[in-house]
């Protein structure tokens, strides 16, 4: 994004469309349960450096707050309110902030920001710490961040939360059936165990979590990453379309039966 004005206009019009959509559903679907799904990742400054904190704060507002706050609290994050103000007309925030019944959360791990004067907003994508636990996954694994995010949503927005996406990818080498047809994706199984425990810890701390959905059931096309990283509980041979349940899927199947924690 190189045009700040266009960026702000687009954000504001998405929010207006959200509010109008909620009203239309309320008017036409009696008893409907409405929620919006937000992709939220806690933002940390690259290297933990104070010089990157302002960048992290701004990325947090643009990534996490720019839709949640106006849709559920009726205002934009303070750090960016002045940028969007020229495009907000009288009554807009009331049109955006319509009553909803729940929030959806897509969450995978933290993201990092660094100061970059050469970008439109003065921040750029930062690198995670080299010591982060991300074998075969390609991103840092911090289950405590998941726990904290669930608690933050409950406390800040006071709505029930459904985890609508959570999981981890892996390269083809770690998600390929062996000679016995077994897909031993230990990295994903470990991720699920740690993140499930983090969710239980959040619930024990007061987070109002009503449901949890894995991303994804099947290996599939992952946006800009194509067919490279695999997220599924089922391995898919893209040539033959054969499906193979991975070890993480077997564990998850038993866990949701209440037979394993």
C-alpha positions in Angstrom: 0.0 0.0 0.0 1.6 3.3 -1.1 -1.5 5.6 -0.9 -2.3 6.5 2.7 -5.6 8.1 1.8 -6.8 5.1 -0.3 -5.8 2.8 2.5 -7.9 4.7 5.1 -10.9 5.0 2.8 -10.8 1.3 2.1 -10.7 0.4 5.8 -13.5 2.8 6.6 -15.7 1.5 3.8 -15.1 -2.1 4.8 -16.3 -1.2 8.3 -19.4 0.6 6.9 -20.2 -2.5 4.9 -19.9 -4.6 8.0 -22.4 -2.5 9.9 -24.9 -2.4 7.0 -24.6 -6.2 6.6 -25.4 -6.8 10.3 -28.5 -4.6 10.0 -29.7 -6.4 6.9 -29.3 -9.8 8.5 -31.1 -8.6 11.6 -34.0 -7.3 9.5 -34.3 -10.4 7.3 -33.3 -13.4 9.4 -35.2 -13.7 12.7 -33.2 -15.0 15.6 -29.9 -15.0 13.6 -26.6 -15.3 15.5 -24.1 -12.8 14.0 -20.4 -12.5 14.5 -17.4 -11.2 12.6 -14.1 -13.1 12.2 -10.9 -11.3 12.8 -7.4 -12.3 12.0 -5.4 -11.2 15.1 -1.8 -11.7 15.9 -0.1 -10.0 18.8 2.6 -7.6 17.5 6.1 -7.5 19.0 9.0 -5.2 18.2 11.8 -6.9 16.3 14.6 -7.9 18.6 12.6 -6.5 21.6 14.2 -3.1 20.8 12.8 0.1 22.0 13.5 1.7 18.7 11.0 -0.7 17.1 8.2 -0.3 19.6 6.5 2.6 17.8 6.4 0.5 14.7 4.9 -2.4 16.6 2.2 -0.1 18.1 1.3 1.2 14.7 1.2 -2.2 13.1 -0.9 -3.5 16.0 -3.4 -0.7 15.3 -3.5 -1.4 11.6 -3.5 -5.2 11.9 -5.6 -5.9 15.1 -7.5 -2.8 16.0 -8.7 -1.1 12.8 -11.7 -3.4 12.4 -12.3 -4.8 15.9 -12.4 -1.4 17.7 -14.9 0.5 15.4 -17.1 -2.6 14.9 -17.3 -3.4 18.6 -16.3 -0.3 20.5 -17.5 2.5 18.2 -14.1 4.2 17.7 -10.9 3.7 15.8 -7.6 3.1 17.6 -6.3 6.4 19.0 -2.9 6.0 17.2 -4.6 6.1 13.8 -7.8 8.0 14.4 -6.5 11.3 12.9 -5.6 9.5 9.7 -9.1 8.1 9.1 -11.0 11.1 10.5 -11.2 13.0 7.1 -13.2 10.1 5.7 -15.6 9.6 8.6 -19.0 11.3 8.2 -21.5 12.2 10.9 -23.1 9.0 12.2 -20.7 6.6 10.5 -19.4 5.1 13.7 -22.9 4.3 14.9 -23.6 2.7 11.5 -20.4 0.6 12.0 -20.8 -0.4 15.6 -23.9 -2.7 15.4 -24.7 -5.3 18.1 -23.2 -8.7 17.4 -23.4 -12.0 19.3 -19.9 -13.4 19.1 -16.4 -12.8 17.7 -14.4 -15.2 15.6 -10.6 -15.4 16.0 -8.1 -16.6 13.4 -4.8 -17.0 15.2 -1.4 -18.7 14.5 1.3 -16.8 16.3 2.8 -13.4 16.9 4.1 -11.1 14.2 7.0 -8.7 14.4 7.5 -5.1 13.3 10.5 -2.8 12.8 11.0 0.9 12.1 11.4 1.6 8.4 11.3 5.2 7.3 11.2 4.1 3.6 7.7 2.6 3.9 4.3 4.4 3.6 3.6 4.2 7.4 7.1 4.0 8.8 7.0 0.4 9.8 8.1 -2.9 8.1 7.8 -6.6 8.8 10.3 -7.7 11.4 11.9 -11.0 11.9 11.1 -13.4 14.8 13.9 -14.3 17.2 16.2 -17.0 15.9 15.6 -19.0 19.0 11.9 -19.3 18.4 10.5 -22.8 18.4 9.4 -23.3 14.8 10.9 -26.5 13.4 9.4 -27.4 10.1 6.8 -24.6 10.4 8.5 -21.4 9.4 7.1 -19.2 12.1 7.5 -18.8 15.8 5.4 -20.9 18.1 4.3 -19.1 21.3 1.2 -20.7 22.9 1.2 -18.2 25.7 0.4 -15.5 23.0 -2.7 -17.5 22.0 -3.7 -17.6 25.7 -3.2 -13.9 26.1 -5.1 -13.1 22.9 -8.2 -15.0 24.1 -8.1 -13.2 27.4 -7.7 -9.8 25.7 -10.7 -10.4 23.4 -12.9 -11.4 26.3 -11.9 -8.5 28.5 -11.9 -5.8 25.7 -14.9 -6.7 23.6 -17.0 -8.7 26.1 -18.3 -11.2 23.6 -18.1 -15.0 23.4 -15.2 -16.1 21.2 -15.0 -18.9 18.7 -11.5 -19.8 17.4 -12.3 -20.1 13.7 -8.7 -20.9 12.5 -5.8 -22.3 14.4 -3.0 -24.6 13.2 0.4 -24.7 11.6 1.8 -25.5 8.2 4.7 -27.8 7.3 6.8 -28.4 4.3 6.2 -31.3 2.0 9.1 -33.3 3.6 7.4 -33.2 7.0 3.9 -34.0 5.6 4.5 -36.9 3.3 3.4 -40.5 3.8 6.3 -42.9 4.6 6.7 -46.3 3.1 3.9 -47.6 5.4 1.5 -44.8 4.4 1.9 -43.0 7.8 2.2 -39.2 8.0 4.1 -38.6 11.2 3.7 -34.8 11.5 5.1 -34.5 15.0 5.5 -30.7 14.6 1.8 -30.2 14.1 0.8 -32.6 16.9 3.1 -30.7 19.3 1.6 -27.4 18.1 -1.9 -28.6 18.8 -1.1 -29.9 22.2 0.6 -26.7 23.3 -2.1 -24.4 21.8 -5.0 -26.5 23.2 -3.4 -26.3 26.6 -3.0 -22.5 26.2 -6.7 -22.3 25.3 -7.7 -24.2 28.4 -5.5 -22.0 30.5 -7.2 -18.9 29.0 -10.6 -20.4 29.8 -9.5 -21.1 33.4 -8.5 -17.4 33.5 -11.9 -16.2 32.4 -11.8 -16.3 28.6 -15.2 -16.9 27.2 -14.3 -19.5 24.5 -17.3 -21.3 23.0 -15.7 -23.2 20.1 -12.5 -24.2 18.4 -11.9 -25.1 14.7 -8.7 -26.4 13.2 -7.3 -24.9 10.0 -7.5 -27.1 8.1 -9.2 -30.4 7.5 -7.4 -31.0 4.2 -4.1 -29.8 2.6 -5.1 -27.2 0.2 -4.1 -24.0 -1.8 -2.8 -21.5 0.7 -3.2 -18.1 -0.7 0.2 -16.7 -1.9 2.0 -19.8 -0.7 0.2 -22.1 -3.2 0.5 -25.8 -2.6 3.8 -25.7 -0.7 3.0 -25.5 3.0 0.5 -28.1 4.2 -2.0 -27.3 7.0 -4.4 -30.2 6.9 -5.2 -33.0 9.3 -5.5 -35.0 6.1 -2.6 -35.3 3.6 -3.8 -34.8 0.1 -1.9 -36.3 -2.9 -2.6 -33.5 -5.3 -2.0 -35.8 -8.3 -4.3 -38.6 -7.3 -6.5 -36.8 -4.7 -5.9 -39.7 -2.2 -6.5 -38.6 1.4 -4.4 -39.9 4.3 -5.2 -39.1 7.9 -2.0 -37.7 9.5 -1.0 -38.6 13.0 -2.1 -35.1 14.2 -5.5 -35.9 12.8 -5.7 -39.2 14.6 -4.7 -37.4 17.9 -7.3 -34.7 17.3 -10.0 -37.2 16.5 -9.5 -38.9 19.8 -9.1 -35.7 21.7 -12.4 -34.3 20.6 -14.0 -37.6 21.6 -12.9 -36.8 25.1 -10.5 -39.8 25.2 -7.3 -37.8 25.2 -6.0 -34.4 26.5 
